Amino acid sequence: MTTPNQTMNNSSIRSILEKEKLNGNNFLDWYRNLRIVLRAEQKLYHLEEALPKAPAANATAAVRNAYTRRCNEQQEVACLMLASMIPELQKNLENLAAFDMLRELKVMFEQQAEHELFDTVRSFHAYGPTGISHASDPWSELDTYLTVEGL
Protein backbone atom coordinates (compact mmCIF):
# COMPACT_ATOMS: atom_id res chain seq x y z
CA MET A 1 0.00 0.00 0.00
CA THR A 2 1.31 3.44 -0.92
CA THR A 3 1.62 5.97 1.87
CA PRO A 4 0.94 9.69 1.31
CA ASN A 5 4.66 10.37 1.82
CA GLN A 6 5.62 7.84 -0.89
CA THR A 7 3.10 9.40 -3.27
CA MET A 8 4.57 12.85 -2.65
CA ASN A 9 8.12 11.55 -3.17
CA ASN A 10 7.13 9.76 -6.40
CA SER A 11 5.39 12.88 -7.63
CA SER A 12 8.38 15.11 -6.93
CA ILE A 13 10.87 12.73 -8.53
CA ARG A 14 8.62 12.35 -11.58
CA SER A 15 8.82 16.10 -12.11
CA ILE A 16 12.25 15.62 -13.71
CA LEU A 17 10.49 13.96 -16.66
CA GLU A 18 8.02 16.83 -16.94
CA LYS A 19 10.77 19.46 -17.20
CA GLU A 20 12.02 18.27 -20.57
CA LYS A 21 9.94 15.88 -22.62
CA LEU A 22 11.51 13.50 -25.09
CA ASN A 23 11.57 15.44 -28.35
CA GLY A 24 13.91 13.49 -30.58
CA ASN A 25 17.03 15.46 -29.71
CA ASN A 26 17.42 14.51 -26.07
CA PHE A 27 17.02 10.73 -25.92
CA LEU A 28 20.00 9.97 -23.68
CA ASP A 29 19.10 12.66 -21.15
CA TRP A 30 15.44 11.55 -21.16
CA TYR A 31 16.44 7.90 -20.79
CA ARG A 32 18.74 8.68 -17.85
CA ASN A 33 15.93 10.62 -16.13
CA LEU A 34 13.43 7.84 -16.81
CA ARG A 35 15.78 5.31 -15.23
CA ILE A 36 16.20 7.55 -12.17
CA VAL A 37 12.44 7.83 -11.70
CA LEU A 38 11.81 4.13 -12.19
CA ARG A 39 14.67 3.17 -9.87
CA ALA A 40 13.16 5.39 -7.16
CA GLU A 41 9.79 3.70 -7.70
CA GLN A 42 11.37 0.22 -7.82
CA LYS A 43 9.98 -0.36 -11.32
CA LEU A 44 13.16 -0.23 -13.37
CA TYR A 45 12.81 -3.90 -14.31
CA HIS A 46 9.89 -3.00 -16.61
CA LEU A 47 12.40 -1.44 -19.01
CA GLU A 48 14.72 -4.43 -18.82
CA GLU A 49 12.30 -7.36 -19.07
CA ALA A 50 9.36 -8.03 -21.37
CA LEU A 51 6.08 -8.90 -19.74
CA PRO A 52 5.97 -12.68 -19.19
CA LYS A 53 3.25 -14.82 -20.70
CA ALA A 54 -0.02 -14.96 -18.81
CA PRO A 55 -0.22 -17.74 -16.24
CA ALA A 56 -2.10 -20.90 -17.09
CA ALA A 57 -5.79 -21.06 -16.29
CA ASN A 58 -5.09 -23.48 -13.45
CA ALA A 59 -2.45 -21.23 -11.82
CA THR A 60 -2.88 -20.32 -8.19
CA ALA A 61 -4.59 -17.09 -7.19
CA ALA A 62 -1.25 -15.75 -5.93
CA VAL A 63 0.38 -16.31 -9.32
CA ARG A 64 -2.56 -14.73 -11.18
CA ASN A 65 -2.54 -11.75 -8.79
CA ALA A 66 1.21 -11.27 -9.20
CA TYR A 67 0.80 -11.31 -12.98
CA THR A 68 -2.06 -8.81 -12.82
CA ARG A 69 0.01 -6.54 -10.58
CA ARG A 70 2.92 -6.78 -13.03
CA CYS A 71 0.62 -5.92 -15.96
CA ASN A 72 -0.74 -2.91 -14.09
CA GLU A 73 2.77 -1.67 -13.25
CA GLN A 74 3.88 -2.20 -16.86
CA GLN A 75 0.91 -0.12 -18.01
CA GLU A 76 1.76 2.60 -15.48
CA VAL A 77 5.38 2.74 -16.70
CA ALA A 78 4.24 2.88 -20.34
CA CYS A 79 1.87 5.76 -19.53
CA LEU A 80 4.64 7.59 -17.68
CA MET A 81 6.89 7.19 -20.70
CA LEU A 82 4.20 8.43 -23.08
CA ALA A 83 3.35 11.40 -20.87
CA SER A 84 7.00 12.46 -20.96
CA MET A 85 7.14 12.62 -24.79
CA ILE A 86 6.05 15.09 -27.40
CA PRO A 87 2.74 14.19 -29.12
CA GLU A 88 4.40 13.13 -32.39
CA LEU A 89 6.31 10.38 -30.60
CA GLN A 90 3.30 9.41 -28.49
CA LYS A 91 1.22 8.69 -31.60
CA ASN A 92 3.72 6.14 -32.88
CA LEU A 93 4.26 4.37 -29.56
CA GLU A 94 0.99 4.56 -27.64
CA ASN A 95 0.02 0.92 -28.15
CA LEU A 96 3.31 -0.58 -26.96
CA ALA A 97 4.29 -1.94 -23.56
CA ALA A 98 7.12 -0.14 -21.76
CA PHE A 99 9.79 -2.71 -22.71
CA ASP A 100 8.78 -2.69 -26.38
CA MET A 101 8.47 1.09 -26.41
CA LEU A 102 12.02 1.52 -25.16
CA ARG A 103 13.31 -0.99 -27.70
CA GLU A 104 11.62 1.02 -30.48
CA LEU A 105 13.01 4.30 -29.14
CA LYS A 106 16.52 2.85 -29.06
CA VAL A 107 16.20 1.93 -32.73
CA MET A 108 14.84 5.38 -33.57
CA PHE A 109 17.61 7.25 -31.75
CA GLU A 110 20.57 4.89 -32.22
CA GLN A 111 22.42 7.30 -34.51
CA GLN A 112 21.91 10.17 -32.08
CA ALA A 113 23.31 8.05 -29.25
CA GLU A 114 26.33 7.09 -31.34
CA HIS A 115 26.98 10.75 -32.16
CA GLU A 116 26.71 11.68 -28.48
CA LEU A 117 29.16 8.90 -27.60
CA PHE A 118 31.61 10.29 -30.16
CA ASP A 119 31.27 13.76 -28.63
CA THR A 120 31.72 12.35 -25.13
CA VAL A 121 34.85 10.41 -26.10
CA ARG A 122 36.20 13.53 -27.79
CA SER A 123 35.60 15.50 -24.58
CA PHE A 124 37.63 12.89 -22.65
CA HIS A 125 40.53 13.64 -24.95
CA ALA A 126 40.21 17.31 -23.97
CA TYR A 127 41.31 16.41 -20.44
CA GLY A 128 44.92 17.30 -19.86
CA PRO A 129 47.39 15.66 -17.49
CA THR A 130 45.88 17.64 -14.61
CA GLY A 131 42.41 16.23 -15.29
CA ILE A 132 40.98 19.71 -15.77
CA SER A 133 38.69 20.37 -18.68
CA HIS A 134 36.11 22.82 -19.83
CA ALA A 135 33.82 20.01 -20.95
CA SER A 136 30.59 19.35 -19.10
CA ASP A 137 30.45 16.10 -17.12
CA PRO A 138 31.58 13.53 -19.72
CA TRP A 139 31.70 10.71 -17.17
CA SER A 140 27.96 11.01 -16.62
CA GLU A 141 27.34 11.15 -20.36
CA LEU A 142 29.45 8.06 -21.00
CA ASP A 143 27.75 6.17 -18.18
CA THR A 144 24.34 6.99 -19.66
CA TYR A 145 25.42 5.84 -23.09
CA LEU A 146 26.82 2.59 -21.77
CA THR A 147 23.58 1.74 -19.96
CA VAL A 148 21.61 1.95 -23.19
CA GLU A 149 21.65 -1.71 -24.11
CA GLY A 150 22.15 -2.67 -27.70
CA LEU A 151 23.87 0.48 -28.85
Backbone torsions as a table, in degrees:
resi	resn	phi	psi	omega
1	MET	NA	137.6	-177.9
2	THR	-86.3	130.8	177.5
3	THR	-87.5	159.2	177.4
4	PRO	-57.0	-35.3	179.6
5	ASN	-66.4	-40.9	177.6
6	GLN	-64.0	-40.6	179.3
7	THR	-62.1	-42.9	178.9
8	MET	-64.4	-43.2	178.9
9	ASN	-63.3	-43.4	178.1
10	ASN	-62.5	-41.1	-179.7
11	SER	-64.4	-42.4	-178.5
12	SER	-70.8	-36.7	179.3
13	ILE	-71.7	-33.1	178.6
14	ARG	-66.3	-20.2	-178.3
15	SER	-62.2	-21.8	178.4
16	ILE	-66.3	-27.0	176.7
17	LEU	-78.5	-25.5	179.7
18	GLU	-76.8	-25.8	-176.4
19	LYS	-64.5	-41.2	-178.5
20	GLU	-142.0	103.1	-178.9
21	LYS	-72.8	153.5	175.5
22	LEU	-62.6	123.8	-175.5
23	ASN	-126.6	3.4	-179.3
24	GLY	103.4	-19.2	-179.8
25	ASN	-110.9	-2.1	-172.5
26	ASN	-133.0	34.3	-174.1
27	PHE	-57.2	-48.7	-175.8
28	LEU	-64.2	-40.1	177.0
29	ASP	-65.5	-44.4	179.3
30	TRP	-61.7	-44.2	-179.0
31	TYR	-63.6	-41.9	177.4
32	ARG	-61.3	-45.0	179.3
33	ASN	-64.5	-40.6	178.0
34	LEU	-60.6	-44.0	179.1
35	ARG	-63.4	-37.2	177.6
36	ILE	-62.5	-48.1	-179.0
37	VAL	-61.9	-48.1	-177.3
38	LEU	-68.8	-31.8	175.2
39	ARG	-64.8	-42.8	179.4
40	ALA	-63.1	-33.3	-179.4
41	GLU	-91.3	3.0	-179.0
42	GLN	57.1	42.6	179.5
43	LYS	-128.3	16.5	-177.1
44	LEU	-60.3	-31.5	-177.3
45	TYR	-60.9	-19.7	178.7
46	HIS	-67.4	-23.6	175.9
47	LEU	-83.5	-22.2	-171.7
48	GLU	-100.9	-15.2	-176.6
49	GLU	-136.0	134.1	174.5
50	ALA	-69.7	156.0	177.0
51	LEU	-63.6	130.5	179.8
52	PRO	-69.7	166.7	177.2
53	LYS	-65.1	152.6	178.9
54	ALA	-62.1	145.9	179.3
55	PRO	-66.7	157.4	178.6
56	ALA	-62.7	157.7	-178.7
57	ALA	-59.5	-29.4	-178.5
58	ASN	-93.2	12.9	178.8
59	ALA	-67.6	156.0	-179.9
60	THR	-67.3	161.8	178.3
61	ALA	-61.5	-36.8	179.8
62	ALA	-63.2	-41.8	179.4
63	VAL	-66.9	-44.3	178.9
64	ARG	-63.7	-40.6	178.6
65	ASN	-65.9	-40.3	177.9
66	ALA	-63.5	-40.6	178.6
67	TYR	-65.8	-43.1	178.3
68	THR	-61.6	-42.8	177.7
69	ARG	-61.4	-42.7	179.1
70	ARG	-64.1	-41.5	177.2
71	CYS	-61.8	-43.6	179.4
72	ASN	-63.6	-42.7	177.7
73	GLU	-65.1	-40.8	178.6
74	GLN	-60.4	-41.7	178.2
75	GLN	-65.3	-40.4	178.5
76	GLU	-63.0	-42.4	178.8
77	VAL	-65.5	-42.7	178.7
78	ALA	-61.4	-42.2	178.6
79	CYS	-65.6	-39.2	176.4
80	LEU	-61.1	-44.3	178.8
81	MET	-61.5	-47.1	-179.1
82	LEU	-63.4	-40.2	-179.1
83	ALA	-66.4	-20.1	-178.3
84	SER	-100.8	23.9	178.9
85	MET	-124.5	159.7	172.7
86	ILE	-72.2	155.0	-175.8
87	PRO	-55.9	-34.9	-178.8
88	GLU	-61.5	-38.7	177.6
89	LEU	-74.7	-37.8	179.3
90	GLN	-56.4	-43.9	-176.2
91	LYS	-59.4	-35.4	-177.9
92	ASN	-82.2	-18.4	-171.0
93	LEU	-119.2	-3.1	-168.7
94	GLU	-62.4	-19.7	-178.2
95	ASN	-99.0	9.0	-177.5
96	LEU	-100.4	151.6	171.6
97	ALA	-74.0	163.3	-175.5
98	ALA	-56.0	-47.0	-178.8
99	PHE	-60.6	-47.0	-179.3
100	ASP	-68.4	-36.0	178.3
101	MET	-62.4	-45.4	179.6
102	LEU	-64.7	-40.3	178.1
103	ARG	-60.0	-42.5	178.4
104	GLU	-65.5	-41.9	178.6
105	LEU	-63.3	-39.4	178.7
106	LYS	-61.7	-39.7	177.3
107	VAL	-65.4	-44.1	-178.3
108	MET	-61.9	-38.5	-171.5
109	PHE	-110.6	17.4	-178.4
110	GLU	-59.0	-44.0	-179.4
111	GLN	-64.3	-40.3	178.0
112	GLN	-60.6	-43.8	-179.4
113	ALA	-64.0	-39.9	178.4
114	GLU	-64.3	-39.8	178.7
115	HIS	-65.0	-42.1	178.7
116	GLU	-64.8	-36.3	176.8
117	LEU	-63.7	-43.8	178.1
118	PHE	-57.4	-46.6	179.3
119	ASP	-62.6	-39.0	179.7
120	THR	-66.1	-45.0	178.5
121	VAL	-62.4	-40.7	178.2
122	ARG	-61.7	-38.1	179.5
123	SER	-68.6	-29.5	174.4
124	PHE	-62.5	-38.0	179.8
125	HIS	-68.5	-18.5	178.5
126	ALA	-74.1	-17.4	179.1
127	TYR	-69.7	130.9	177.9
128	GLY	-89.2	-173.1	-180.0
129	PRO	-62.7	-21.5	179.8
130	THR	-84.4	-11.4	-178.4
131	GLY	82.1	9.6	-178.3
132	ILE	-97.2	136.2	179.1
133	SER	-147.4	161.6	175.2
134	HIS	-95.4	1.0	179.8
135	ALA	-72.2	152.0	172.2
136	SER	-68.3	-176.3	-170.9
137	ASP	-66.5	88.6	-177.7
138	PRO	-70.6	-25.3	178.9
139	TRP	-62.4	-43.8	178.9
140	SER	-64.4	-41.6	179.6
141	GLU	-64.0	-43.2	180.0
142	LEU	-66.0	-41.2	178.4
143	ASP	-59.9	-43.1	178.6
144	THR	-62.3	-45.0	-179.7
145	TYR	-61.1	-43.5	-175.8
146	LEU	-69.8	-21.2	177.3
147	THR	-82.8	-12.8	177.1
148	VAL	-78.4	102.6	-175.8
149	GLU	-66.2	145.4	173.5
150	GLY	84.7	0.1	179.2
151	LEU	-103.0	NA	NA
